[in-house]
Amino acid sequence: MKSFYLDNDMSHLYFANCEKRSDEEEYEEIMSILRNANCKIGKSIMGPDCDVIECEIDGVSFDVIHTIDGDGTFLYCNHKAGMKKLECIFTEV
């Protein structure tokens, strides 16, 4: 799974869907990778165009944003070290 940032925005980590999988398959793979990396998966907040899943890794909170409009899934973390840790998790996959 290839992850990337947009325009030096280091608080959002996006994923390239090179395999042309469905958004649901991509979301399930991302969540599986996070669970295997011992991330704590918290509550889900359902919005009109996306679901926000509250998560934590090494004491740092982050969100998994699962869009329902075909834009896939991405991560949001406003903590530099936390985002670096998440980036490493997805680089190792």
C-alpha positions as CSV (number, residue, x, y, z in Angstrom):
1,M,0.0,0.0,0.0
2,K,1.5,3.3,-1.1
3,S,1.0,6.3,1.2
4,F,1.6,9.9,0.3
5,Y,1.1,13.6,1.4
6,L,-0.3,16.4,-0.6
7,D,1.4,19.8,-1.0
8,N,3.5,19.6,2.2
9,D,0.4,19.0,4.3
10,M,2.0,16.7,6.8
11,S,-1.2,16.2,8.9
12,H,-3.1,14.1,6.3
13,L,-1.8,10.8,5.0
14,Y,-3.4,9.5,1.8
15,F,-3.3,6.1,0.0
16,A,-2.8,5.4,-3.7
17,N,-5.3,2.9,-4.9
18,C,-3.0,1.3,-7.4
19,E,-4.8,-2.1,-7.3
20,K,-8.2,-0.5,-8.2
21,R,-9.9,-1.9,-5.2
22,S,-13.2,-0.8,-3.9
23,D,-13.2,1.9,-1.2
24,E,-14.5,-0.7,1.3
25,E,-11.6,-3.1,0.5
26,E,-9.1,-0.3,0.9
27,Y,-10.7,0.8,4.2
28,E,-10.6,-2.8,5.6
29,E,-7.0,-3.2,4.7
30,I,-6.0,0.1,6.4
31,M,-7.9,-0.8,9.5
32,S,-6.3,-4.3,9.5
33,I,-2.8,-2.8,9.2
34,L,-3.6,-0.4,12.1
35,R,-4.9,-3.2,14.3
36,N,-1.8,-5.3,13.6
37,A,0.4,-2.3,14.6
38,N,-1.4,-2.3,18.0
39,C,-3.3,0.9,17.4
40,K,-6.3,1.5,19.6
41,I,-9.4,1.7,17.6
42,G,-12.0,3.9,19.3
43,K,-15.5,5.1,18.5
44,S,-16.9,5.9,15.1
45,I,-18.7,9.1,14.3
46,M,-20.9,8.9,11.3
47,G,-21.2,12.1,9.2
48,P,-23.1,12.9,6.1
49,D,-20.2,12.3,3.7
50,C,-17.7,10.4,5.8
51,D,-17.1,8.3,8.9
52,V,-14.5,9.4,11.4
53,I,-12.9,6.7,13.5
54,E,-11.0,7.9,16.5
55,C,-7.8,6.0,17.1
56,E,-4.6,6.1,19.1
57,I,-1.0,5.0,18.8
58,D,1.7,5.4,21.4
59,G,-0.5,7.9,23.3
60,V,-1.1,10.1,20.3
61,S,-4.6,10.5,18.9
62,F,-5.4,10.4,15.2
63,D,-8.4,9.9,13.0
64,V,-9.2,7.5,10.2
65,I,-11.5,9.3,7.7
66,H,-13.5,6.8,5.6
67,T,-15.3,8.8,2.9
68,I,-18.5,7.5,1.3
69,D,-18.3,9.6,-1.9
70,G,-15.6,7.5,-3.6
71,D,-12.5,9.4,-2.3
72,G,-11.2,6.5,-0.3
73,T,-9.8,6.5,3.2
74,F,-7.1,8.8,4.7
75,L,-5.5,9.5,8.1
76,Y,-5.5,12.8,10.0
77,C,-3.0,13.5,12.8
78,N,-2.0,16.9,14.1
79,H,1.0,15.6,15.9
80,K,4.3,15.4,13.9
81,A,5.8,12.4,15.7
82,G,2.5,10.6,15.6
83,M,2.2,11.1,11.9
84,K,5.7,9.9,11.4
85,K,4.9,6.7,13.3
86,L,1.8,6.2,11.1
87,E,3.8,6.8,7.9
88,C,6.4,4.2,9.0
89,I,3.6,1.6,9.6
90,F,2.4,2.0,6.1
91,T,5.9,2.2,4.6
92,E,6.7,-1.2,6.1
93,V,3.6,-2.9,4.4
